[in-house]
């Protein structure tokens, strides 16, 4: 049998998520999380501040995934406006779906970032 590797460009995939945080590469990260090619960081401040910190840390993202917790709501204009201005595609969804989508995009070797609200 031939195995096909799933390249991730050095970014660890999300191994799991649950109440209060996320597991990446076997390491537990409590709370809300910002992910990009440079790694994982706790989200500081509101979503707009977390987005700006991620864009400063990881310029050149193709796509941003917003995991909004257990439910979804409209994408806040404080996020969509700067993403559209920068030419970055974006999707918003429940956090579980966001984690799975993030991993798929990593497997496609995309420059993906994510802002994930813990459940």
Biopython code that builds the backbone (N, CA, C, O; Angstrom):
import numpy as np
from Bio.PDB.StructureBuilder import StructureBuilder

atoms = [
    (1, "UNK", "N", (0.838, -1.171, 0.000)),
    (1, "UNK", "CA", (0.000, 0.000, 0.000)),
    (1, "UNK", "C", (0.884, 1.237, 0.000)),
    (1, "UNK", "O", (1.893, 1.292, 0.703)),
    (2, "UNK", "N", (0.504, 2.212, -0.782)),
    (2, "UNK", "CA", (1.236, 3.468, -0.825)),
    (2, "UNK", "C", (0.520, 4.488, 0.053)),
    (2, "UNK", "O", (-0.692, 4.674, -0.059)),
    (3, "UNK", "N", (1.274, 5.142, 0.922)),
    (3, "UNK", "CA", (0.723, 6.173, 1.804)),
    (3, "UNK", "C", (0.928, 7.533, 1.155)),
    (3, "UNK", "O", (1.965, 7.787, 0.542)),
    (4, "UNK", "N", (-0.043, 8.389, 1.289)),
    (4, "UNK", "CA", (0.058, 9.769, 0.810)),
    (4, "UNK", "C", (0.184, 10.671, 2.021)),
    (4, "UNK", "O", (-0.697, 10.702, 2.881)),
    (5, "UNK", "N", (1.279, 11.400, 2.083)),
    (5, "UNK", "CA", (1.513, 12.320, 3.191)),
    (5, "UNK", "C", (0.642, 13.554, 3.034)),
    (5, "UNK", "O", (0.314, 13.961, 1.919)),
    (6, "UNK", "N", (0.272, 14.142, 4.156)),
    (6, "UNK", "CA", (-0.511, 15.379, 4.170)),
    (6, "UNK", "C", (0.414, 16.508, 4.605)),
    (6, "UNK", "O", (0.556, 16.746, 5.805)),
    (7, "UNK", "N", (1.050, 17.215, 3.663)),
    (7, "UNK", "CA", (1.954, 18.300, 4.041)),
    (7, "UNK", "C", (1.186, 19.445, 4.682)),
    (7, "UNK", "O", (0.044, 19.724, 4.318)),
    (8, "UNK", "N", (1.821, 20.097, 5.633)),
    (8, "UNK", "CA", (1.176, 21.225, 6.292)),
    (8, "UNK", "C", (2.062, 22.461, 6.281)),
    (8, "UNK", "O", (1.747, 23.447, 6.948)),
    (9, "UNK", "N", (3.145, 22.431, 5.550)),
    (9, "UNK", "CA", (4.012, 23.607, 5.474)),
    (9, "UNK", "C", (4.627, 23.991, 6.803)),
    (9, "UNK", "O", (5.002, 25.148, 6.996)),
    (10, "UNK", "N", (4.738, 23.044, 7.725)),
    (10, "UNK", "CA", (5.326, 23.316, 9.024)),
    (10, "UNK", "C", (4.323, 23.734, 10.083)),
    (10, "UNK", "O", (4.654, 23.731, 11.269)),
    (11, "UNK", "N", (3.103, 24.094, 9.690)),
    (11, "UNK", "CA", (2.072, 24.452, 10.657)),
    (11, "UNK", "C", (1.481, 23.161, 11.225)),
    (11, "UNK", "O", (1.132, 22.258, 10.464)),
    (12, "UNK", "N", (1.366, 23.064, 12.547)),
    (12, "UNK", "CA", (0.743, 21.851, 13.082)),
    (12, "UNK", "C", (-0.759, 21.874, 12.849)),
    (12, "UNK", "O", (-1.395, 22.917, 12.999)),
    (13, "UNK", "N", (-1.334, 20.721, 12.479)),
    (13, "UNK", "CA", (-2.786, 20.663, 12.356)),
    (13, "UNK", "C", (-3.433, 20.690, 13.736)),
    (13, "UNK", "O", (-2.774, 20.462, 14.751)),
    (14, "UNK", "N", (-4.716, 20.968, 13.756)),
    (14, "UNK", "CA", (-5.478, 20.935, 15.001)),
    (14, "UNK", "C", (-5.813, 19.476, 15.293)),
    (14, "UNK", "O", (-6.529, 18.830, 14.529)),
    (15, "UNK", "N", (-5.292, 18.967, 16.398)),
    (15, "UNK", "CA", (-5.532, 17.575, 16.793)),
    (15, "UNK", "C", (-6.887, 17.417, 17.458)),
    (15, "UNK", "O", (-7.516, 16.365, 17.343)),
    (16, "UNK", "N", (-7.340, 18.449, 18.151)),
    (16, "UNK", "CA", (-8.600, 18.354, 18.861)),
    (16, "UNK", "C", (-9.016, 19.696, 19.421)),
    (16, "UNK", "O", (-8.224, 20.635, 19.502)),
    (17, "UNK", "N", (-10.288, 19.765, 19.809)),
    (17, "UNK", "CA", (-10.834, 20.967, 20.425)),
    (17, "UNK", "C", (-11.909, 20.526, 21.399)),
    (17, "UNK", "O", (-12.511, 19.464, 21.241)),
    (18, "UNK", "N", (-12.138, 21.332, 22.382)),
    (18, "UNK", "CA", (-13.149, 21.000, 23.372)),
    (18, "UNK", "C", (-13.413, 22.183, 24.260)),
    (18, "UNK", "O", (-12.951, 23.292, 23.993)),
    (19, "UNK", "N", (-14.157, 21.947, 25.317)),
    (19, "UNK", "CA", (-14.461, 23.062, 26.216)),
    (19, "UNK", "C", (-13.184, 23.741, 26.721)),
    (19, "UNK", "O", (-12.374, 23.133, 27.419)),
    (20, "UNK", "N", (-13.031, 24.983, 26.360)),
    (20, "UNK", "CA", (-11.934, 25.764, 26.903)),
    (20, "UNK", "C", (-10.655, 25.815, 26.119)),
    (20, "UNK", "O", (-9.719, 26.478, 26.566)),
    (21, "UNK", "N", (-10.541, 25.153, 24.960)),
    (21, "UNK", "CA", (-9.285, 25.264, 24.236)),
    (21, "UNK", "C", (-9.110, 24.293, 23.084)),
    (21, "UNK", "O", (-10.059, 23.672, 22.607)),
    (22, "UNK", "N", (-7.840, 24.183, 22.648)),
    (22, "UNK", "CA", (-7.483, 23.446, 21.436)),
    (22, "UNK", "C", (-6.189, 22.660, 21.664)),
    (22, "UNK", "O", (-5.357, 23.049, 22.483)),
    (23, "UNK", "N", (-6.028, 21.553, 20.937)),
    (23, "UNK", "CA", (-4.786, 20.784, 20.983)),
    (23, "UNK", "C", (-4.172, 20.795, 19.583)),
    (23, "UNK", "O", (-4.812, 20.410, 18.605)),
    (24, "UNK", "N", (-2.911, 21.246, 19.510)),
    (24, "UNK", "CA", (-2.148, 21.280, 18.263)),
    (24, "UNK", "C", (-0.831, 20.567, 18.491)),
    (24, "UNK", "O", (-0.112, 20.872, 19.443)),
    (25, "UNK", "N", (-0.513, 19.624, 17.627)),
    (25, "UNK", "CA", (0.748, 18.915, 17.757)),
    (25, "UNK", "C", (0.947, 18.313, 19.137)),
    (25, "UNK", "O", (2.074, 18.221, 19.625)),
    (26, "UNK", "N", (-0.151, 17.901, 19.769)),
    (26, "UNK", "CA", (-0.077, 17.288, 21.088)),
    (26, "UNK", "C", (-0.023, 18.269, 22.245)),
    (26, "UNK", "O", (-0.008, 17.847, 23.401)),
    (27, "UNK", "N", (0.006, 19.574, 21.967)),
    (27, "UNK", "CA", (0.082, 20.590, 23.020)),
    (27, "UNK", "C", (-1.279, 21.241, 23.194)),
    (27, "UNK", "O", (-1.921, 21.625, 22.216)),
    (28, "UNK", "N", (-1.724, 21.367, 24.453)),
    (28, "UNK", "CA", (-3.004, 21.995, 24.765)),
    (28, "UNK", "C", (-2.840, 23.510, 24.872)),
    (28, "UNK", "O", (-1.947, 23.996, 25.567)),
    (29, "UNK", "N", (-3.697, 24.246, 24.186)),
    (29, "UNK", "CA", (-3.725, 25.710, 24.229)),
    (29, "UNK", "C", (-5.073, 26.135, 24.805)),
    (29, "UNK", "O", (-6.093, 26.003, 24.129)),
    (30, "UNK", "N", (-5.101, 26.640, 26.030)),
    (30, "UNK", "CA", (-6.375, 27.062, 26.609)),
    (30, "UNK", "C", (-6.855, 28.387, 26.017)),
    (30, "UNK", "O", (-6.044, 29.227, 25.628)),
    (31, "UNK", "N", (-8.165, 28.569, 25.950)),
    (31, "UNK", "CA", (-8.750, 29.826, 25.524)),
    (31, "UNK", "C", (-8.831, 29.989, 24.022)),
    (31, "UNK", "O", (-8.617, 29.042, 23.265)),
    (32, "UNK", "N", (-9.144, 31.206, 23.601)),
    (32, "UNK", "CA", (-9.258, 31.535, 22.182)),
    (32, "UNK", "C", (-7.870, 31.550, 21.551)),
    (32, "UNK", "O", (-6.883, 31.879, 22.209)),
    (33, "UNK", "N", (-7.804, 31.188, 20.257)),
    (33, "UNK", "CA", (-6.510, 30.967, 19.630)),
    (33, "UNK", "C", (-6.432, 31.614, 18.259)),
    (33, "UNK", "O", (-7.394, 31.583, 17.492)),
    (34, "UNK", "N", (-5.281, 32.201, 17.955)),
    (34, "UNK", "CA", (-4.967, 32.735, 16.629)),
    (34, "UNK", "C", (-3.887, 31.845, 16.026)),
    (34, "UNK", "O", (-2.855, 31.601, 16.651)),
    (35, "UNK", "N", (-4.127, 31.365, 14.816)),
    (35, "UNK", "CA", (-3.191, 30.457, 14.142)),
    (35, "UNK", "C", (-2.757, 31.043, 12.810)),
    (35, "UNK", "O", (-3.550, 31.661, 12.099)),
    (36, "UNK", "N", (-1.490, 30.842, 12.482)),
    (36, "UNK", "CA", (-0.965, 31.258, 11.190)),
    (36, "UNK", "C", (0.318, 30.508, 10.905)),
    (36, "UNK", "O", (0.744, 29.685, 11.715)),
    (37, "UNK", "N", (0.940, 30.775, 9.772)),
    (37, "UNK", "CA", (2.187, 30.103, 9.431)),
    (37, "UNK", "C", (3.276, 30.248, 10.494)),
    (37, "UNK", "O", (4.142, 29.379, 10.603)),
    (38, "UNK", "N", (3.252, 31.318, 11.272)),
    (38, "UNK", "CA", (4.274, 31.492, 12.306)),
    (38, "UNK", "C", (3.942, 30.734, 13.593)),
    (38, "UNK", "O", (4.758, 30.699, 14.514)),
    (39, "UNK", "N", (2.767, 30.133, 13.665)),
    (39, "UNK", "CA", (2.420, 29.335, 14.836)),
    (39, "UNK", "C", (1.135, 29.784, 15.504)),
    (39, "UNK", "O", (0.337, 30.527, 14.932)),
    (40, "UNK", "N", (0.958, 29.314, 16.727)),
    (40, "UNK", "CA", (-0.247, 29.587, 17.509)),
    (40, "UNK", "C", (0.047, 30.624, 18.582)),
    (40, "UNK", "O", (1.137, 30.656, 19.153)),
    (41, "UNK", "N", (-0.943, 31.472, 18.848)),
    (41, "UNK", "CA", (-0.815, 32.478, 19.902)),
    (41, "UNK", "C", (-2.191, 32.697, 20.522)),
    (41, "UNK", "O", (-3.206, 32.627, 19.829)),
    (42, "UNK", "N", (-2.227, 32.962, 21.821)),
    (42, "UNK", "CA", (-3.518, 33.291, 22.432)),
    (42, "UNK", "C", (-4.075, 34.563, 21.803)),
    (42, "UNK", "O", (-3.327, 35.489, 21.487)),
    (43, "UNK", "N", (-5.388, 34.599, 21.624)),
    (43, "UNK", "CA", (-6.019, 35.812, 21.111)),
    (43, "UNK", "C", (-6.084, 36.842, 22.223)),
    (43, "UNK", "O", (-6.598, 36.575, 23.310)),
    (44, "UNK", "N", (-5.562, 38.006, 21.938)),
    (44, "UNK", "CA", (-5.562, 39.113, 22.892)),
    (44, "UNK", "C", (-6.541, 40.171, 22.405)),
    (44, "UNK", "O", (-6.564, 40.486, 21.215)),
    (45, "UNK", "N", (-7.347, 40.724, 23.300)),
    (45, "UNK", "CA", (-8.265, 41.798, 22.944)),
    (45, "UNK", "C", (-9.463, 41.284, 22.178)),
    (45, "UNK", "O", (-9.780, 40.095, 22.219)),
    (46, "UNK", "N", (-10.133, 42.198, 21.471)),
    (46, "UNK", "CA", (-11.318, 41.819, 20.700)),
    (46, "UNK", "C", (-10.888, 41.185, 19.376)),
    (46, "UNK", "O", (-9.696, 41.091, 19.082)),
    (47, "UNK", "N", (-11.871, 40.751, 18.580)),
    (47, "UNK", "CA", (-11.563, 40.076, 17.320)),
    (47, "UNK", "C", (-10.776, 40.960, 16.358)),
    (47, "UNK", "O", (-9.861, 40.481, 15.688)),
    (48, "UNK", "N", (-11.120, 42.241, 16.281)),
    (48, "UNK", "CA", (-10.407, 43.139, 15.372)),
    (48, "UNK", "C", (-8.936, 43.259, 15.766)),
    (48, "UNK", "O", (-8.064, 43.251, 14.897)),
    (49, "UNK", "N", (-8.651, 43.368, 17.054)),
    (49, "UNK", "CA", (-7.263, 43.454, 17.517)),
    (49, "UNK", "C", (-6.532, 42.134, 17.265)),
    (49, "UNK", "O", (-5.362, 42.132, 16.880)),
    (50, "UNK", "N", (-7.220, 41.019, 17.482)),
    (50, "UNK", "CA", (-6.603, 39.710, 17.232)),
    (50, "UNK", "C", (-6.302, 39.531, 15.749)),
    (50, "UNK", "O", (-5.256, 38.991, 15.392)),
    (51, "UNK", "N", (-7.211, 39.979, 14.880)),
    (51, "UNK", "CA", (-6.974, 39.901, 13.442)),
    (51, "UNK", "C", (-5.768, 40.733, 13.058)),
    (51, "UNK", "O", (-4.907, 40.263, 12.313)),
    (52, "UNK", "N", (-5.687, 41.963, 13.551)),
    (52, "UNK", "CA", (-4.555, 42.827, 13.193)),
    (52, "UNK", "C", (-3.236, 42.219, 13.659)),
    (52, "UNK", "O", (-2.242, 42.265, 12.934)),
    (53, "UNK", "N", (-3.220, 41.649, 14.865)),
    (53, "UNK", "CA", (-2.000, 41.006, 15.368)),
    (53, "UNK", "C", (-1.610, 39.829, 14.473)),
    (53, "UNK", "O", (-0.429, 39.633, 14.189)),
    (54, "UNK", "N", (-2.597, 39.046, 14.026)),
    (54, "UNK", "CA", (-2.306, 37.908, 13.146)),
    (54, "UNK", "C", (-1.769, 38.386, 11.801)),
    (54, "UNK", "O", (-0.798, 37.829, 11.290)),
    (55, "UNK", "N", (-2.390, 39.409, 11.226)),
    (55, "UNK", "CA", (-1.924, 39.935, 9.934)),
    (55, "UNK", "C", (-0.536, 40.554, 10.039)),
    (55, "UNK", "O", (0.254, 40.452, 9.100)),
    (56, "UNK", "N", (-0.227, 41.191, 11.159)),
    (56, "UNK", "CA", (1.118, 41.742, 11.369)),
    (56, "UNK", "C", (2.146, 40.624, 11.485)),
    (56, "UNK", "O", (3.259, 40.736, 10.971)),
    (57, "UNK", "N", (1.766, 39.544, 12.164)),
    (57, "UNK", "CA", (2.666, 38.414, 12.395)),
    (57, "UNK", "C", (2.830, 37.563, 11.137)),
    (57, "UNK", "O", (3.911, 37.029, 10.885)),
    (58, "UNK", "N", (1.759, 37.435, 10.346)),
    (58, "UNK", "CA", (1.759, 36.545, 9.182)),
    (58, "UNK", "C", (1.214, 37.254, 7.941)),
    (58, "UNK", "O", (0.091, 36.974, 7.522)),
    (59, "UNK", "N", (1.978, 38.155, 7.355)),
    (59, "UNK", "CA", (1.504, 38.803, 6.133)),
    (59, "UNK", "C", (1.428, 37.786, 4.995)),
    (59, "UNK", "O", (2.148, 36.788, 4.992)),
    (60, "UNK", "N", (0.562, 38.049, 4.045)),
    (60, "UNK", "CA", (0.477, 37.181, 2.876)),
    (60, "UNK", "C", (-0.434, 35.979, 3.038)),
    (60, "UNK", "O", (-0.308, 35.008, 2.292)),
    (61, "UNK", "N", (-1.350, 36.022, 3.995)),
    (61, "UNK", "CA", (-2.303, 34.917, 4.124)),
    (61, "UNK", "C", (-3.208, 34.857, 2.900)),
    (61, "UNK", "O", (-3.570, 35.888, 2.335)),
    (62, "UNK", "N", (-3.572, 33.634, 2.492)),
    (62, "UNK", "CA", (-4.546, 33.439, 1.415)),
    (62, "UNK", "C", (-5.965, 33.522, 1.952)),
    (62, "UNK", "O", (-6.849, 34.120, 1.339)),
    (63, "UNK", "N", (-6.161, 32.901, 3.120)),
    (63, "UNK", "CA", (-7.503, 32.701, 3.662)),
    (63, "UNK", "C", (-7.471, 32.839, 5.170)),
    (63, "UNK", "O", (-6.493, 32.470, 5.820)),
    (64, "UNK", "N", (-8.553, 33.376, 5.719)),
    (64, "UNK", "CA", (-8.731, 33.409, 7.166)),
    (64, "UNK", "C", (-10.020, 32.671, 7.502)),
    (64, "UNK", "O", (-11.059, 32.898, 6.883)),
    (65, "UNK", "N", (-9.940, 31.791, 8.484)),
    (65, "UNK", "CA", (-11.095, 31.055, 8.989)),
    (65, "UNK", "C", (-11.430, 31.626, 10.366)),
    (65, "UNK", "O", (-10.558, 31.734, 11.228)),
    (66, "UNK", "N", (-12.687, 31.986, 10.566)),
    (66, "UNK", "CA", (-13.149, 32.457, 11.865)),
    (66, "UNK", "C", (-14.064, 31.396, 12.458)),
    (66, "UNK", "O", (-15.133, 31.116, 11.916)),
    (67, "UNK", "N", (-13.641, 30.807, 13.573)),
    (67, "UNK", "CA", (-14.460, 29.866, 14.318)),
    (67, "UNK", "C", (-15.180, 30.621, 15.417)),
    (67, "UNK", "O", (-14.543, 31.119, 16.345)),
    (68, "UNK", "N", (-16.509, 30.713, 15.326)),
    (68, "UNK", "CA", (-17.280, 31.595, 16.192)),
    (68, "UNK", "C", (-17.874, 30.914, 17.419)),
    (68, "UNK", "O", (-18.826, 31.438, 17.998)),
    (69, "UNK", "N", (-17.353, 29.784, 17.829)),
    (69, "UNK", "CA", (-17.907, 29.085, 18.979)),
    (69, "UNK", "C", (-18.918, 28.046, 18.540)),
    (69, "UNK", "O", (-18.801, 27.492, 17.447)),
    (70, "UNK", "N", (-19.914, 27.773, 19.380)),
    (70, "UNK", "CA", (-20.888, 26.730, 19.073)),
    (70, "UNK", "C", (-21.843, 27.127, 17.954)),
    (70, "UNK", "O", (-22.342, 26.257, 17.240)),
    (71, "UNK", "N", (-22.102, 28.397, 17.789)),
    (71, "UNK", "CA", (-23.036, 28.886, 16.775)),
    (71, "UNK", "C", (-22.347, 29.893, 15.878)),
    (71, "UNK", "O", (-21.259, 30.380, 16.188)),
    (72, "UNK", "N", (-22.994, 30.202, 14.756)),
    (72, "UNK", "CA", (-22.416, 31.220, 13.875)),
    (72, "UNK", "C", (-23.312, 32.445, 13.848)),
    (72, "UNK", "O", (-24.510, 32.378, 14.121)),
    (73, "UNK", "N", (-22.699, 33.547, 13.516)),
    (73, "UNK", "CA", (-23.381, 34.830, 13.385)),
    (73, "UNK", "C", (-22.803, 35.503, 12.147)),
    (73, "UNK", "O", (-21.810, 35.021, 11.600)),
    (74, "UNK", "N", (-23.385, 36.586, 11.697)),
    (74, "UNK", "CA", (-22.800, 37.300, 10.558)),
    (74, "UNK", "C", (-21.347, 37.697, 10.845)),
    (74, "UNK", "O", (-20.972, 37.972, 11.985)),
    (75, "UNK", "N", (-20.558, 37.717, 9.793)),
    (75, "UNK", "CA", (-19.161, 38.126, 9.923)),
    (75, "UNK", "C", (-19.123, 39.601, 10.300)),
    (75, "UNK", "O", (-19.697, 40.432, 9.596)),
    (76, "UNK", "N", (-18.443, 39.945, 11.419)),
    (76, "UNK", "CA", (-18.377, 41.354, 11.813)),
    (76, "UNK", "C", (-17.648, 42.195, 10.762)),
    (76, "UNK", "O", (-16.627, 41.777, 10.217)),
    (77, "UNK", "N", (-18.186, 43.381, 10.486)),
    (77, "UNK", "CA", (-17.558, 44.278, 9.513)),
    (77, "UNK", "C", (-16.153, 44.674, 9.947)),
    (77, "UNK", "O", (-15.313, 44.993, 9.106)),
    (78, "UNK", "N", (-15.887, 44.659, 11.266)),
    (78, "UNK", "CA", (-14.544, 44.995, 11.755)),
    (78, "UNK", "C", (-13.522, 43.955, 11.308)),
    (78, "UNK", "O", (-12.318, 44.201, 11.373)),
    (79, "UNK", "N", (-13.996, 42.791, 10.852)),
    (79, "UNK", "CA", (-13.101, 41.772, 10.303)),
    (79, "UNK", "C", (-13.184, 41.725, 8.779)),
    (79, "UNK", "O", (-12.156, 41.686, 8.103)),
    (80, "UNK", "N", (-14.392, 41.729, 8.240)),
    (80, "UNK", "CA", (-14.529, 41.569, 6.791)),
    (80, "UNK", "C", (-13.927, 42.733, 6.015)),
    (80, "UNK", "O", (-13.322, 42.517, 4.965)),
    (81, "UNK", "N", (-14.075, 43.949, 6.499)),
    (81, "UNK", "CA", (-13.564, 45.111, 5.773)),
    (81, "UNK", "C", (-12.046, 45.066, 5.601)),
    (81, "UNK", "O", (-11.567, 45.227, 4.478)),
    (82, "UNK", "N", (-11.256, 44.850, 6.689)),
    (82, "UNK", "CA", (-9.802, 44.791, 6.474)),
    (82, "UNK", "C", (-9.364, 43.571, 5.660)),
    (82, "UNK", "O", (-8.377, 43.642, 4.928)),
    (83, "UNK", "N", (-10.082, 42.458, 5.781)),
    (83, "UNK", "CA", (-9.727, 41.272, 4.989)),
    (83, "UNK", "C", (-9.973, 41.527, 3.502)),
    (83, "UNK", "O", (-9.140, 41.180, 2.664)),
    (84, "UNK", "N", (-11.109, 42.130, 3.180)),
    (84, "UNK", "CA", (-11.396, 42.448, 1.782)),
    (84, "UNK", "C", (-10.393, 43.447, 1.227)),
    (84, "UNK", "O", (-9.957, 43.318, 0.083)),
    (85, "UNK", "N", (-10.023, 44.440, 2.026)),
    (85, "UNK", "CA", (-9.041, 45.433, 1.579)),
    (85, "UNK", "C", (-7.678, 44.798, 1.302)),
    (85, "UNK", "O", (-6.948, 45.240, 0.415)),
    (86, "UNK", "N", (-7.342, 43.756, 2.072)),
    (86, "UNK", "CA", (-6.058, 43.077, 1.900)),
    (86, "UNK", "C", (-6.120, 41.964, 0.850)),
    (86, "UNK", "O", (-5.098, 41.351, 0.540)),
    (87, "UNK", "N", (-7.303, 41.699, 0.306)),
    (87, "UNK", "CA", (-7.435, 40.643, -0.704)),
    (87, "UNK", "C", (-7.358, 39.244, -0.120)),
    (87, "UNK", "O", (-6.959, 38.304, -0.808)),
    (88, "UNK", "N", (-7.739, 39.096, 1.146)),
    (88, "UNK", "CA", (-7.692, 37.798, 1.822)),
    (88, "UNK", "C", (-9.103, 37.215, 1.842)),
    (88, "UNK", "O", (-10.044, 37.865, 2.296)),
    (89, "UNK", "N", (-9.241, 35.988, 1.347)),
    (89, "UNK", "CA", (-10.519, 35.307, 1.415)),
    (89, "UNK", "C", (-10.826, 34.923, 2.852)),
    (89, "UNK", "O", (-9.915, 34.732, 3.658)),
    (90, "UNK", "N", (-12.107, 34.811, 3.172)),
    (90, "UNK", "CA", (-12.461, 34.464, 4.549)),
    (90, "UNK", "C", (-13.748, 33.655, 4.589)),
    (90, "UNK", "O", (-14.595, 33.744, 3.701)),
    (91, "UNK", "N", (-13.863, 32.876, 5.632)),
    (91, "UNK", "CA", (-15.062, 32.096, 5.922)),
    (91, "UNK", "C", (-15.306, 32.162, 7.421)),
    (91, "UNK", "O", (-14.359, 32.214, 8.206)),
    (92, "UNK", "N", (-16.556, 32.161, 7.814)),
    (92, "UNK", "CA", (-16.890, 32.103, 9.229)),
    (92, "UNK", "C", (-17.853, 30.949, 9.434)),
    (92, "UNK", "O", (-18.733, 30.699, 8.610)),
    (93, "UNK", "N", (-17.674, 30.249, 10.548)),
    (93, "UNK", "CA", (-18.448, 29.048, 10.822)),
    (93, "UNK", "C", (-18.307, 28.694, 12.291)),
    (93, "UNK", "O", (-17.547, 29.333, 13.018)),
    (94, "UNK", "N", (-19.032, 27.684, 12.726)),
    (94, "UNK", "CA", (-18.873, 27.194, 14.091)),
    (94, "UNK", "C", (-17.436, 26.699, 14.271)),
    (94, "UNK", "O", (-16.785, 26.308, 13.302)),
    (95, "UNK", "N", (-16.954, 26.717, 15.488)),
    (95, "UNK", "CA", (-15.552, 26.389, 15.756)),
    (95, "UNK", "C", (-15.174, 24.975, 15.304)),
    (95, "UNK", "O", (-14.095, 24.788, 14.742)),
    (96, "UNK", "N", (-16.019, 23.994, 15.532)),
    (96, "UNK", "CA", (-15.695, 22.627, 15.105)),
    (96, "UNK", "C", (-15.457, 22.550, 13.608)),
    (96, "UNK", "O", (-14.471, 21.961, 13.164)),
    (97, "UNK", "N", (-16.355, 23.141, 12.826)),
    (97, "UNK", "CA", (-16.199, 23.168, 11.371)),
    (97, "UNK", "C", (-14.965, 23.967, 10.974)),
    (97, "UNK", "O", (-14.277, 23.616, 10.016)),
    (98, "UNK", "N", (-14.684, 25.042, 11.708)),
    (98, "UNK", "CA", (-13.500, 25.857, 11.414)),
    (98, "UNK", "C", (-12.215, 25.055, 11.606)),
    (98, "UNK", "O", (-11.284, 25.167, 10.808)),
    (99, "UNK", "N", (-12.164, 24.248, 12.663)),
    (99, "UNK", "CA", (-10.976, 23.418, 12.907)),
    (99, "UNK", "C", (-10.768, 22.424, 11.768)),
    (99, "UNK", "O", (-9.647, 22.249, 11.292)),
    (100, "UNK", "N", (-11.839, 21.777, 11.334)),
    (100, "UNK", "CA", (-11.725, 20.800, 10.244)),
    (100, "UNK", "C", (-11.335, 21.488, 8.936)),
    (100, "UNK", "O", (-10.505, 20.969, 8.190)),
    (101, "UNK", "N", (-11.923, 22.643, 8.654)),
    (101, "UNK", "CA", (-11.607, 23.377, 7.426)),
    (101, "UNK", "C", (-10.157, 23.846, 7.436)),
    (101, "UNK", "O", (-9.468, 23.762, 6.419)),
    (102, "UNK", "N", (-9.698, 24.333, 8.569)),
    (102, "UNK", "CA", (-8.303, 24.751, 8.714)),
    (102, "UNK", "C", (-7.363, 23.602, 8.345)),
    (102, "UNK", "O", (-6.404, 23.795, 7.598)),
    (103, "UNK", "N", (-7.644, 22.405, 8.871)),
    (103, "UNK", "CA", (-6.785, 21.255, 8.581)),
    (103, "UNK", "C", (-6.800, 20.893, 7.100)),
    (103, "UNK", "O", (-5.757, 20.551, 6.543)),
    (104, "UNK", "N", (-7.956, 20.961, 6.454)),
    (104, "UNK", "CA", (-8.041, 20.672, 5.024)),
    (104, "UNK", "C", (-7.189, 21.667, 4.236)),
    (104, "UNK", "O", (-6.440, 21.275, 3.341)),
    (105, "UNK", "N", (-7.304, 22.950, 4.567)),
    (105, "UNK", "CA", (-6.533, 23.968, 3.856)),
    (105, "UNK", "C", (-5.035, 23.806, 4.094)),
    (105, "UNK", "O", (-4.235, 24.072, 3.197)),
    (106, "UNK", "N", (-4.648, 23.372, 5.292)),
    (106, "UNK", "CA", (-3.228, 23.072, 5.535)),
    (106, "UNK", "C", (-2.764, 21.945, 4.617)),
    (106, "UNK", "O", (-1.672, 22.003, 4.051)),
    (107, "UNK", "N", (-3.598, 20.926, 4.476)),
    (107, "UNK", "CA", (-3.260, 19.797, 3.602)),
    (107, "UNK", "C", (-3.120, 20.209, 2.148)),
    (107, "UNK", "O", (-2.419, 19.551, 1.379)),
    (108, "UNK", "N", (-3.779, 21.291, 1.767)),
    (108, "UNK", "CA", (-3.660, 21.833, 0.413)),
    (108, "UNK", "C", (-2.486, 22.808, 0.289)),
    (108, "UNK", "O", (-2.293, 23.436, -0.752)),
    (109, "UNK", "N", (-1.708, 22.924, 1.365)),
    (109, "UNK", "CA", (-0.542, 23.807, 1.426)),
    (109, "UNK", "C", (-0.904, 25.269, 1.179)),
    (109, "UNK", "O", (-0.152, 26.000, 0.534)),
    (110, "UNK", "N", (-2.043, 25.687, 1.687)),
    (110, "UNK", "CA", (-2.476, 27.079, 1.595)),
    (110, "UNK", "C", (-1.885, 27.871, 2.748)),
    (110, "UNK", "O", (-1.596, 27.311, 3.805)),
    (111, "UNK", "N", (-1.706, 29.159, 2.554)),
    (111, "UNK", "CA", (-1.266, 30.058, 3.648)),
    (111, "UNK", "C", (-2.521, 30.511, 4.370)),
    (111, "UNK", "O", (-3.101, 31.554, 4.067)),
    (112, "UNK", "N", (-2.918, 29.697, 5.332)),
    (112, "UNK", "CA", (-4.176, 29.905, 6.028)),
    (112, "UNK", "C", (-3.931, 30.394, 7.453)),
    (112, "UNK", "O", (-2.968, 29.994, 8.108)),
    (113, "UNK", "N", (-4.819, 31.263, 7.913)),
    (113, "UNK", "CA", (-4.832, 31.701, 9.290)),
    (113, "UNK", "C", (-6.195, 31.424, 9.868)),
    (113, "UNK", "O", (-7.161, 31.225, 9.131)),
    (114, "UNK", "N", (-6.281, 31.410, 11.188)),
    (114, "UNK", "CA", (-7.563, 31.168, 11.845)),
    (114, "UNK", "C", (-7.635, 31.944, 13.160)),
    (114, "UNK", "O", (-6.652, 32.073, 13.890)),
    (115, "UNK", "N", (-8.816, 32.445, 13.426)),
    (115, "UNK", "CA", (-9.161, 32.981, 14.735)),
    (115, "UNK", "C", (-10.241, 32.059, 15.274)),
    (115, "UNK", "O", (-11.331, 31.968, 14.708)),
    (116, "UNK", "N", (-9.934, 31.374, 16.373)),
    (116, "UNK", "CA", (-10.833, 30.344, 16.890)),
    (116, "UNK", "C", (-11.305, 30.695, 18.283)),
    (116, "UNK", "O", (-10.494, 30.860, 19.195)),
    (117, "UNK", "N", (-12.617, 30.810, 18.454)),
    (117, "UNK", "CA", (-13.196, 31.038, 19.774)),
    (117, "UNK", "C", (-13.444, 29.680, 20.422)),
    (117, "UNK", "O", (-14.087, 28.809, 19.835)),
    (118, "UNK", "N", (-12.934, 29.510, 21.625)),
    (118, "UNK", "CA", (-13.088, 28.229, 22.334)),
    (118, "UNK", "C", (-14.539, 27.973, 22.653)),
    (118, "UNK", "O", (-15.329, 28.897, 22.844)),
    (119, "UNK", "N", (-14.869, 26.710, 22.706)),
    (119, "UNK", "CA", (-16.241, 26.303, 23.063)),
    (119, "UNK", "C", (-16.457, 26.418, 24.557)),
    (119, "UNK", "O", (-17.546, 26.121, 25.048)),
]
sb = StructureBuilder()
sb.init_structure("model")
sb.init_model(0)
sb.init_chain("A")
sb.init_seg("    ")
for serial, (resi, resn, name, xyz) in enumerate(atoms, 1):
    if name == "N":
        sb.init_residue(resn, " ", resi, " ")
    sb.init_atom(name, np.array(xyz, "f"), 0.0, 1.0, " ", f" {name:<3s}", serial, name[0])
structure = sb.get_structure()
